[in-house]
């Protein structure tokens, strides 16, 4: 371990406990109580068509947590702001990284014992990465149909998490139409992404697509969204009359974990080298179709 | 990469671990699940140890690969049948449930959007519709390709 290499920007110690113990304790108390309440509500399942849609404790935990934040009940009840204020929210963003790492390890541990199955499915795992381009194949025409111009390219480039914000910010500037598009999908993802993928993971099974393939689809580059999707899918598989005896929850998680590793490794490069050129190409080809009267 | 920074990361991870074990314990109150508390505590310490390793790998390597990915890779490596201590690791870490970890993640994620709720007023309905198609696009895009290749391979 050498300290000779100078880090270009002195990174701030986001986990510094100096003078911040109360913030740590309050945040962990709030999340602990929210998670506990979620666990107490338990798993709710309701039948839809041939299967079940499952709401896991985590979804309720999230809702309870959102409720106590400064923007929600905190704006009405002053005492709540004392417990969960701006400082706690700020710290929660850093703590999220850590809890996600813990989950990453647990998911890796469901893949390890299944490594032979995962390796056998290698070609599918690698090629399904191209499926992430589905965001624009489906999204771009819809966005243009709704009257969006260059915003459409940004908003449908990917699921638009922080790395995409950085990429588009660098190329077009975050105030450009493309940047505004990315911000839009980013914000929708923040607010509804996790809950939406929590439902999609469960609904996905009703399409008849094999749980292995759906598992791979869960790794899409966002930690909390992939958590929601893969857990909901795994739980749905175990209660599904069709799949319960054929597929285990651990196998589903194994494919989700390895697919997510792939997306984490190739994600940004693929966005820059493939997704952006394809989006610009599609935009150019589709413009005359959608905007012929105004061109 | 100073010692105090490493120590702070460790403290924060221990806090996270404690909250996760608490959530898992609450789940046992509802009945239906049991929890071997001591085994789970040891399992959590193993997980925290690997977490620290992931953070350090991420900080030491120049590649833009998140610590989350390193964590999955390490977790995978130590539990493959080729790893000499696979069984020991699994015996302890299996006592920590993924479900409890997920509940805590989403609780923290819930708090983290706490100051962003007002964004909702800035969002147009167009954005919401487009985002829904974007989310479905990546999910079903990947699922369909995987389905195709897996059936060509004869795996499913």
Interface residues (C-beta under 8 A of the other chain):
Chain A: X1 X3 X13 X15 X16 X17 X24 X27 X28 X30 X31 X32 X34 X35 X36 X38 X39 X40 X42 X56 X57 X58 X59 X61 X62 X63 X64 X65 X66 X68 X69 X70 X71 X72 X74 X84 X86 X88 X89 X92 X93 X94 X95 X96 X97 X98 X99 X100 X101 X102 X103 X104 X105 X106 X107 X108 X109 X110 X111 X112 X113 X115 X116 X120 X121 X123 X124 X125 X127 X128 X129 X130 X131 X132 X133 X134 X135 X136 X137 X138 X139 X142 X143 X146 X147 X148 X152 X155 X156 X158 X159 X160 X163 X184 X185 X187 X188 X189 X190 X191 X192 X193 X194 X196 X197 X200 X204 X207 X209 X210 X212 X213 X214 X216 X217 X218 X219 X220 X223 X224 X227 X228 X229 X231 X253 X257 X258 X259 X260 X261 X264 X265 X268
Chain B: X1 X4 X5 X8 X9 X11 X12 X13 X15 X16 X17 X18 X19 X20 X22 X23 X24 X26 X27 X29 X30 X47 X48 X50 X51 X54 X55 X64 X65 X66 X67 X68 X69 X70 X71 X72 X73 X74 X75 X76 X77 X78 X79 X80 X81 X83 X86 X89 X90 X93 X96 X98 X99 X100 X101 X102 X103 X104 X105 X106 X107 X108 X109 X110 X111 X112 X113 X114 X115 X116 X117 X118 X119 X120 X122 X123 X124 X126 X127 X128 X129 X130 X131 X132 X133 X134 X135 X136 X137 X138 X139 X140 X141 X142 X143 X144 X145 X146 X147 X149 X150 X151 X153 X155 X156
